[in-house]
Amino acid sequence: MTGYPAPAKLNLFLHVVGRRADGYHLLQSVFRFVDFGDTLHFAVRGDGLIRRVNALPGLDPQHDLCVRAARLLQEASGCQMGVDITLEKRLPMGGGLGGGSSDAATTLLALNRLWKVDLSRADLQNLGLMLGADVPVFVFGHSAFAEGVGEILQPVDLPPAWYVVLTPPVSVPTIEIFRDKELTRDTFPIKMAAFSTGHGHNDLQPVVCRKYPEVAASIAWLKQYGDARMTGSGACVFAGFDTEQEARAVLARRPDGMEGFVAKGLDDHPLRSFAR
C-alpha cells in the first residue's frame, strides 16, 4: 500500500448529556466515516527515529498527533523501529471532521502492521484515547454509537447514504465551544435502540452559529435540500441523500464562494483489518 487513508467522520447527531467532575463533557453521538480524507505515507526506519517529513509550519513536532501516536505505539510495544511520516492534508483544521484524530488513528493502525507490533484493537483504542477523545472510534473501525467522552462504542448498521459536506472558511476551536455558558449540557440520554438517522440534533450547533455566521449561512442554504446540520464542534455542515446523483446535483447549486465536497458513507474504516 503506497498511501494509508485517514477518512473524515460525521456526527449524525451529537448530544451533550452531562459533565464529569473533572470537567469533561459526557456525550452521545453516532459516528460515520466517509470516503474523503487525508492520506499518510510511512517509510520505516531501523534507527528508532520518528520524524514528520512535511510538518506544518510553526507546529512543534512534540504536538504533532501523528508523531505522538507513533511514539506512544513505540513505547507501548517496545518496538525499536522508527518511521518517516508524510501527510497529504485534505481535511480542514477546526472543521469537525476529525482530521487530526483520524491521522493519529491511521498512524496507529498502519504502524501496528508495518512494525509487526500486532497490538489488539482494544490496546490501540486505549492508546488513541490518550491522544484525543475522537481517536478511539477511528481505531474501532465501524459506524458506532458513542457514549462517555466518546470512548464507549457500540457498532451500528446504517443505511447507504451520500453526503454533501460544506466547508465554511473558518476554524472553530473545540474548547471555546465547550466552555460557552450557553451550551446545553443536560440533553436527556437516549438508548441506542431508539436512534434513527432522522432524529437527534447537535447541541453545539446553536453556539457555533451564534459565534460564526458563516456556519449559520451554510446550514441555512443546505436546509433547502435536506436535513442539514453541523458535524462535531464545526465548522463543517452536511446533509445526507439517497444517491450520488442527488448529492452532486445539490453541491452544483451552491453559491459562489461556498466550498464543499460529496462523499459516500462507509460502514467500515478502510484499515479496519489492520487490528484484531
TORDO-853381 format. One record per residue (C-alpha): residue in one letter; x, y, z. Coordinates in nm, 3 decimals, decimal comma, padded with zeros to 5 digits. Layout:
<'a'; <X; Y; Z>>
...
! end
This chain:
<'m'; <00,000; 00,000; 00,000>>
<'t'; <00,153; 00,331; -00,108>>
<'g'; <-00,081; 00,557; 00,087>>
<'y'; <-00,285; 00,493; 00,401>>
<'p'; <-00,627; 00,663; 00,416>>
<'a'; <-00,741; 00,871; 00,713>>
<'p'; <-01,113; 00,919; 00,645>>
<'a'; <-01,331; 01,200; 00,772>>
<'k'; <-01,610; 01,130; 01,018>>
<'l'; <-01,955; 01,280; 01,051>>
<'n'; <-02,150; 01,306; 01,376>>
<'l'; <-02,502; 01,218; 01,264>>
<'f'; <-02,613; 01,367; 01,595>>
<'l'; <-02,425; 01,498; 01,898>>
<'h'; <-02,592; 01,536; 02,237>>
<'v'; <-02,425; 01,674; 02,549>>
<'v'; <-02,586; 01,476; 02,832>>
<'g'; <-02,379; 01,581; 03,133>>
<'r'; <-02,043; 01,673; 03,272>>
<'r'; <-01,792; 01,476; 03,479>>
<'a'; <-01,635; 01,609; 03,798>>
<'d'; <-01,309; 01,664; 03,608>>
<'g'; <-01,483; 01,898; 03,364>>
<'y'; <-01,503; 01,662; 03,066>>
<'h'; <-01,842; 01,659; 02,894>>
<'l'; <-02,045; 01,339; 02,862>>
<'l'; <-02,171; 01,287; 02,509>>
<'q'; <-02,389; 01,067; 02,294>>
<'s'; <-02,330; 01,052; 01,922>>
<'v'; <-02,336; 00,834; 01,614>>
<'f'; <-02,014; 00,840; 01,413>>
<'r'; <-01,999; 00,757; 01,045>>
<'f'; <-01,691; 00,751; 00,823>>
<'v'; <-01,696; 00,882; 00,465>>
<'d'; <-01,472; 00,813; 00,166>>
<'f'; <-01,297; 01,150; 00,175>>
<'g'; <-01,000; 01,237; 00,392>>
<'d'; <-00,627; 01,270; 00,437>>
<'t'; <-00,360; 01,026; 00,316>>
<'l'; <-00,048; 00,924; 00,507>>
<'h'; <00,276; 00,769; 00,386>>
<'f'; <00,515; 00,579; 00,613>>
<'a'; <00,879; 00,495; 00,545>>
<'v'; <01,001; 00,257; 00,815>>
<'r'; <01,349; 00,325; 00,956>>
<'g'; <01,574; 00,097; 01,155>>
<'d'; <01,723; 00,358; 01,389>>
<'g'; <01,416; 00,421; 01,607>>
<'l'; <01,383; 00,786; 01,496>>
<'i'; <01,030; 00,919; 01,436>>
<'r'; <01,004; 01,217; 01,201>>
<'r'; <00,726; 01,413; 01,036>>
<'v'; <00,870; 01,487; 00,690>>
<'n'; <00,636; 01,770; 00,592>>
<'a'; <00,545; 01,922; 00,929>>
<'l'; <00,303; 02,214; 00,935>>
<'p'; <00,485; 02,548; 00,963>>
<'g'; <00,509; 02,660; 01,325>>
<'l'; <00,388; 02,328; 01,470>>
<'d'; <00,614; 02,184; 01,738>>
<'p'; <00,681; 01,819; 01,645>>
<'q'; <00,611; 01,730; 02,009>>
<'h'; <00,249; 01,838; 01,949>>
<'d'; <00,208; 01,666; 01,611>>
<'l'; <-00,059; 01,399; 01,661>>
<'c'; <00,097; 01,159; 01,409>>
<'v'; <00,437; 01,181; 01,579>>
<'r'; <00,277; 01,143; 01,922>>
<'a'; <00,079; 00,839; 01,803>>
<'a'; <00,392; 00,673; 01,665>>
<'r'; <00,586; 00,739; 01,986>>
<'l'; <00,304; 00,603; 02,200>>
<'l'; <00,295; 00,284; 01,996>>
<'q'; <00,673; 00,257; 02,009>>
<'e'; <00,674; 00,292; 02,388>>
<'a'; <00,377; 00,060; 02,447>>
<'s'; <00,519; -00,217; 02,229>>
<'g'; <00,890; -00,179; 02,294>>
<'c'; <00,946; -00,160; 01,918>>
<'q'; <01,295; -00,043; 01,821>>
<'m'; <01,197; 00,070; 01,471>>
<'g'; <01,129; 00,427; 01,360>>
<'v'; <00,943; 00,594; 01,075>>
<'d'; <00,930; 00,896; 00,847>>
<'i'; <00,570; 01,023; 00,822>>
<'t'; <00,437; 01,224; 00,527>>
<'l'; <00,084; 01,364; 00,543>>
<'e'; <-00,128; 01,472; 00,246>>
<'k'; <-00,379; 01,706; 00,412>>
<'r'; <-00,724; 01,747; 00,260>>
<'l'; <-00,945; 01,785; 00,567>>
<'p'; <-00,978; 02,137; 00,710>>
<'m'; <-00,845; 02,222; 01,055>>
<'g'; <-01,122; 02,303; 01,304>>
<'g'; <-01,385; 02,158; 01,074>>
<'g'; <-01,544; 01,891; 01,295>>
<'l'; <-01,446; 01,614; 01,051>>
<'g'; <-01,194; 01,456; 01,289>>
<'g'; <-00,893; 01,514; 01,065>>
<'g'; <-00,623; 01,518; 01,333>>
<'s'; <-00,781; 01,227; 01,520>>
<'s'; <-00,815; 01,026; 01,201>>
<'d'; <-00,450; 01,092; 01,112>>
<'a'; <-00,344; 00,969; 01,458>>
<'a'; <-00,559; 00,655; 01,429>>
<'t'; <-00,425; 00,574; 01,083>>
<'t'; <-00,072; 00,612; 01,221>>
<'l'; <-00,151; 00,363; 01,500>>
<'l'; <-00,318; 00,115; 01,264>>
<'a'; <-00,059; 00,136; 00,986>>
<'l'; <00,244; 00,112; 01,215>>
<'n'; <00,081; -00,173; 01,406>>
<'r'; <00,119; -00,367; 01,080>>
<'l'; <00,436; -00,213; 00,934>>
<'w'; <00,630; -00,254; 01,258>>
<'k'; <00,474; -00,601; 01,305>>
<'v'; <00,370; -00,497; 01,656>>
<'d'; <00,030; -00,671; 01,643>>
<'l'; <-00,132; -00,497; 01,940>>
<'s'; <-00,503; -00,571; 01,980>>
<'r'; <-00,770; -00,328; 01,867>>
<'a'; <-00,861; -00,263; 02,232>>
<'d'; <-00,499; -00,179; 02,314>>
<'l'; <-00,480; 00,060; 02,019>>
<'q'; <-00,807; 00,225; 02,124>>
<'n'; <-00,664; 00,283; 02,471>>
<'l'; <-00,355; 00,444; 02,320>>
<'g'; <-00,581; 00,652; 02,098>>
<'l'; <-00,776; 00,786; 02,394>>
<'m'; <-00,451; 00,928; 02,530>>
<'l'; <-00,429; 01,136; 02,211>>
<'g'; <-00,788; 01,259; 02,194>>
<'a'; <-01,150; 01,159; 02,255>>
<'d'; <-01,226; 01,100; 01,885>>
<'v'; <-00,926; 00,877; 01,811>>
<'p'; <-01,075; 00,552; 01,953>>
<'v'; <-01,369; 00,545; 01,711>>
<'f'; <-01,136; 00,553; 01,411>>
<'v'; <-00,943; 00,257; 01,557>>
<'f'; <-01,274; 00,083; 01,640>>
<'g'; <-01,328; 00,096; 01,268>>
<'h'; <-01,706; 00,069; 01,226>>
<'s'; <-02,001; 00,309; 01,239>>
<'a'; <-02,065; 00,350; 01,609>>
<'f'; <-02,297; 00,475; 01,880>>
<'a'; <-02,066; 00,656; 02,121>>
<'e'; <-02,109; 00,746; 02,487>>
<'g'; <-01,894; 00,871; 02,775>>
<'v'; <-01,642; 01,121; 02,642>>
<'g'; <-01,665; 00,929; 02,316>>
<'e'; <-01,475; 00,616; 02,417>>
<'i'; <-01,770; 00,380; 02,492>>
<'l'; <-01,855; 00,242; 02,148>>
<'q'; <-02,119; 00,007; 02,012>>
<'p'; <-02,138; -00,085; 01,642>>
<'v'; <-02,439; 00,037; 01,446>>
<'d'; <-02,553; -00,050; 01,097>>
<'l'; <-02,661; 00,249; 00,890>>
<'p'; <-02,843; 00,269; 00,557>>
<'p'; <-02,641; 00,363; 00,249>>
<'a'; <-02,610; 00,739; 00,201>>
<'w'; <-02,422; 01,005; 00,010>>
<'y'; <-02,338; 01,331; 00,183>>
<'v'; <-02,294; 01,689; 00,076>>
<'v'; <-02,036; 01,839; 00,313>>
<'l'; <-01,986; 02,216; 00,315>>
<'t'; <-01,660; 02,362; 00,448>>
<'p'; <-01,711; 02,721; 00,571>>
<'p'; <-01,389; 02,928; 00,568>>
<'v'; <-01,350; 02,934; 00,947>>
<'s'; <-01,169; 02,718; 01,202>>
<'v'; <-01,369; 02,651; 01,518>>
<'p'; <-01,170; 02,580; 01,839>>
<'t'; <-01,349; 02,292; 02,012>>
<'i'; <-01,251; 02,409; 02,360>>
<'e'; <-01,410; 02,751; 02,303>>
<'i'; <-01,746; 02,594; 02,220>>
<'f'; <-01,750; 02,354; 02,516>>
<'r'; <-01,667; 02,641; 02,752>>
<'d'; <-01,953; 02,861; 02,630>>
<'k'; <-02,200; 02,942; 02,908>>
<'e'; <-02,499; 02,896; 02,677>>
<'l'; <-02,408; 02,541; 02,573>>
<'t'; <-02,683; 02,288; 02,653>>
<'r'; <-02,532; 02,028; 02,885>>
<'d'; <-02,838; 01,832; 03,000>>
<'t'; <-02,995; 01,673; 02,693>>
<'f'; <-03,185; 01,361; 02,804>>
<'p'; <-02,987; 01,048; 02,715>>
<'i'; <-03,134; 00,819; 02,450>>
<'k'; <-03,097; 00,443; 02,407>>
<'m'; <-02,914; 00,311; 02,104>>
<'a'; <-03,224; 00,118; 02,000>>
<'a'; <-03,415; 00,447; 01,978>>
<'f'; <-03,169; 00,602; 01,736>>
<'s'; <-03,273; 00,659; 01,378>>
<'t'; <-03,091; 00,871; 01,123>>
<'g'; <-03,386; 01,110; 01,110>>
<'h'; <-03,368; 01,204; 01,477>>
<'g'; <-03,127; 01,377; 01,708>>
<'h'; <-02,952; 01,711; 01,680>>
<'n'; <-02,619; 01,875; 01,756>>
<'d'; <-02,616; 02,058; 02,090>>
<'l'; <-02,305; 02,253; 01,986>>
<'q'; <-02,467; 02,394; 01,672>>
<'p'; <-02,654; 02,692; 01,825>>
<'v'; <-02,338; 02,812; 02,000>>
<'v'; <-02,126; 02,783; 01,685>>
<'c'; <-02,388; 02,952; 01,468>>
<'r'; <-02,404; 03,245; 01,710>>
<'k'; <-02,027; 03,288; 01,705>>
<'y'; <-01,963; 03,204; 01,339>>
<'p'; <-02,224; 03,340; 01,095>>
<'e'; <-02,053; 03,157; 00,807>>
<'v'; <-02,161; 02,827; 00,963>>
<'a'; <-02,517; 02,950; 01,013>>
<'a'; <-02,532; 03,061; 00,649>>
<'s'; <-02,410; 02,723; 00,524>>
<'i'; <-02,672; 02,538; 00,728>>
<'a'; <-02,948; 02,771; 00,610>>
<'w'; <-02,855; 02,718; 00,245>>
<'l'; <-02,821; 02,339; 00,269>>
<'k'; <-03,152; 02,309; 00,458>>
<'q'; <-03,329; 02,395; 00,134>>
<'y'; <-03,238; 02,048; 00,010>>
<'g'; <-03,209; 01,820; 00,312>>
<'d'; <-03,175; 01,775; 00,687>>
<'a'; <-02,864; 01,992; 00,725>>
<'r'; <-02,668; 02,004; 01,047>>
<'m'; <-02,319; 02,060; 01,180>>
<'t'; <-02,070; 01,781; 01,247>>
<'g'; <-01,872; 01,779; 01,572>>
<'s'; <-01,794; 02,126; 01,701>>
<'g'; <-01,799; 02,262; 01,346>>
<'a'; <-01,734; 02,433; 01,122>>
<'c'; <-01,839; 02,181; 00,855>>
<'v'; <-02,205; 02,106; 00,787>>
<'f'; <-02,365; 01,819; 00,598>>
<'a'; <-02,685; 01,663; 00,468>>
<'g'; <-02,747; 01,306; 00,356>>
<'f'; <-02,902; 01,190; 00,028>>
<'d'; <-03,004; 00,853; -00,114>>
<'t'; <-02,792; 00,869; -00,429>>
<'e'; <-02,466; 01,017; -00,550>>
<'q'; <-02,656; 01,187; -00,832>>
<'e'; <-02,880; 01,374; -00,586>>
<'a'; <-02,586; 01,482; -00,373>>
<'r'; <-02,382; 01,607; -00,669>>
<'a'; <-02,682; 01,798; -00,806>>
<'v'; <-02,719; 01,982; -00,475>>
<'l'; <-02,348; 02,062; -00,448>>
<'a'; <-02,352; 02,201; -00,803>>
<'r'; <-02,615; 02,458; -00,696>>
<'r'; <-02,402; 02,609; -00,420>>
<'p'; <-02,343; 02,985; -00,437>>
<'d'; <-02,011; 03,132; -00,546>>
<'g'; <-01,762; 03,124; -00,261>>
<'m'; <-01,923; 02,827; -00,084>>
<'e'; <-01,690; 02,527; -00,083>>
<'g'; <-01,764; 02,161; -00,021>>
<'f'; <-01,749; 01,804; -00,145>>
<'v'; <-01,959; 01,491; -00,194>>
<'a'; <-01,868; 01,173; -00,007>>
<'k'; <-02,009; 00,823; 00,033>>
<'g'; <-02,092; 00,692; 00,379>>
<'l'; <-01,877; 00,396; 00,484>>
<'d'; <-01,968; 00,112; 00,718>>
<'d'; <-01,605; 00,026; 00,794>>
<'h'; <-01,276; 00,213; 00,823>>
<'p'; <-01,051; 00,127; 00,524>>
<'l'; <-00,783; -00,005; 00,765>>
<'r'; <-01,018; -00,199; 00,994>>
<'s'; <-00,839; -00,525; 00,912>>
<'f'; <-00,509; -00,386; 01,045>>
<'a'; <-00,605; -00,473; 01,404>>
<'r'; <-00,771; -00,776; 01,556>>
! end
